[in-house]
Amino acid sequence: MFAKIVAWWGGLSAADLTWLCIGLAGQAMFSARWIVQWLASERRGRSTVPQLFWYLSFFGGLFVFCYGVYRMDPVIVLGQFGVLIYARNLFFVRRELREGVMSA
């Protein structure tokens, strides 16, 4: 098993390694959003979704989407459909900030 991982790692081109880093960074951002949401809810003593959650969702999803396109993996690409929803939520967040009605 270890030999297969070493062989796989050694066979990565510079482009493959770059895209792997982009994909991993996206997945890390996407995963971090849950920690951000949990901490914000604990701080407020109730369930809440902070702005940072939507930014991490959008950019993490976008990075993973781009990685999926590079890999030509339809499962990854289709799994990132939520990027459209995250973008829409960011539109609402920015509109509320502009209108001065943001509560948190």
N, C-alpha and C positions, 0 to 999 in steps of 0.2 A: 504494500500500500504506500509506504513512505517513498519507495523508489518511483512509483507512478507519479506522485506529487512532485518530486524533484525533477523528473523528466518533463512533466507538463510545464513547470515553472521555467525550466531551462529552455523550453521551446517557444516561449513568448517573445514576440517581436517588441520593439520599442512602442509601436502603435498599440499593440495588444495590451501592453503593460499600462500605457497611458489611459486607455479606455477602461481597463480593469480598475484603476484608481478612481476614475470618474464614477463608475458604477458603485464602487464601495463607498465613496464619499456620499453619493446620493442615498444609498441605503442607510448609512449612518445618520444623515440628516432626517430621513424619513422615520427612523426608529427613535431618534432623540425627541421628536415631537411629543411622544407619549410621556416622556419624563417631564418635559416642560408643562404639559397639561396637568399631570399629576401634582407637581410642585405648586402650580398656580392654584389648583383646587384646594390643596392642603392649606395654603396661605390664606385663602379667603374663607375656608370652612364650608365650602359648597362647590358643586360641580361647575366649572367654568372653562371656557376655551379662549386662551389668550391669543393676541395677534400673532405672536411668534409661532404658535402652532400652525397657522395657515401659511406663513412664510416657509417654515421647514417642510410642510407638506408639499407646497408648490415646487420649491427648488429641488428638494429631494426627489420628488416624482419626476421632475423634468430631467434631472441627471440620469435617473434609472431608465427613463424613456429613451434618452439619447444612447445610452449604453445598449439597450435592447435593439435599437435601430442598427447600431454598428454591428451587433452580433447577428442581425437578421433573425431575431427570435420573436415570433408573433405572440408567444405567451407573455413575455416581458412587456412588449409594446402594448398589447391589449390590456394588460394588468394595470397600466398607468393612465387609463381613461379618466381617473379621478383628478388629474391635473387640470382639466377643464372646470371642475367643480371648485377646486382650490383657488383657481384664478378668479372665479366668480365671487367667492367669499372675500378674497383680497380686494376686489372692486368695492364690495359693500363696506369693508373696513375702512378703506381710503375715503370713500364717500362720507361715512360717518365722521371721520376725523376732520374732513374738510368742512362739514356742516356743524362741527362742534358738539355732536351728540354722543360721542363714544363714552361709555360708562367705565370701561376698564382698560 
